[in-house]
Amino acid sequence: MKANKPVRSAVALCFVVLLLLTACSKKKAEPDHPRLTPKVALRDVTFHSAALNRDMQYRVILPASIARGEKLPVIYLLHGGGGGFHDWSNYSDVACYAEHNVILVMPEGNSSYYTNSAERPQDRYEDYIVNDLITDVESKFPVAAGRNNRAIVGVSMGGFGAVKLALRYPELFVFAAGISPAVDVPSLPFSIKRIQQWRFHSSIFGPWGSQTRHDNDPFVLARSADPAKMPYLFLTCGEQEGLPPSNRAFAALLAKRQFQYEFHTTPGDHNWNQCEEWLPSVFRSLFEHVNPKG
């Protein structure tokens, strides 16, 4: 019996280590602390997405008082990678813009790049946004239908999503903004230093040179699009990020093809502080194109 004690101790130690590793691997739930104003109301919605075949959530911030029969423009706000549908309301003061008689919709996008996954057929996040989400929002809230009453804005991964979806579905949006948009993700070359990131991106966009990468590449989409039919594009990124080179190249392509757009850089890093700094300019431009009442 004594000879078995070291074995039992080793097994027990491994079990404890395994429990600790499991506990550490669980993502700690972030507290929900929406930054609201007295003139707006918040609603969280759970609905079934046919594209994803599962329930999904989105957050809505709208004016606290809406006249009977009134229909308002809607702005879809896409969060960044590693975030969730609470982010926009928790880390920015975007809620105050709902006071201008618009409805803000913040969907859960997980880390999907708002793209139909190449490797996971059940993860059709593009279809979920452009089909299921828009339909559900317009069935439950006083939304003014039609392209001229619909805009899409995203940050980082969500910036990529906003730009890509606007280029792929110009009939849906009159305005799109990418704040620190990762526009080059489908065309990033392989790097051994970023092997995990490369593998993750490949699971969404497929192998190098694939049709999925081609179909979801903003550069490819911008080269083949009819600029006259495209939404107005607003792009910005911080000079201390790694994104200015790709965004400058994308802006140069938009200029060459005579898109209606604006592009800005400013000192700043890849964080919500920079996003918050640009929100007044984004919404000033947005309101010029969406033309909400009030």
Secondary structure, 3 states (H helix, E strand, C coil): CHHHHHHHHHHHHHHHHHHHHHHHHCCCCCCCCCCCCCCEEEEEEEEEECCCCEEEEEEEEEECCCCCCCCECEEEEECCCCCCCCHHHHHCCHHHHHHHCCEEEEECCCCCCCCECCCCCCCEHHHHHHHHHHHHHHHHCCECCCHHHEEEEEECHHHHHHHHHHHHCCCCCCEEEEECCCCCHHHCCCCHHHHHHHHHHHHHHCCCCCHHHHHCCHHHHHHHCCHHHCCEEEEEEECCCCCHHHHHHHHHHHHHCCCCEEEEEECCCCCHHHHHHHHHHHHHHHHHHHCCCC
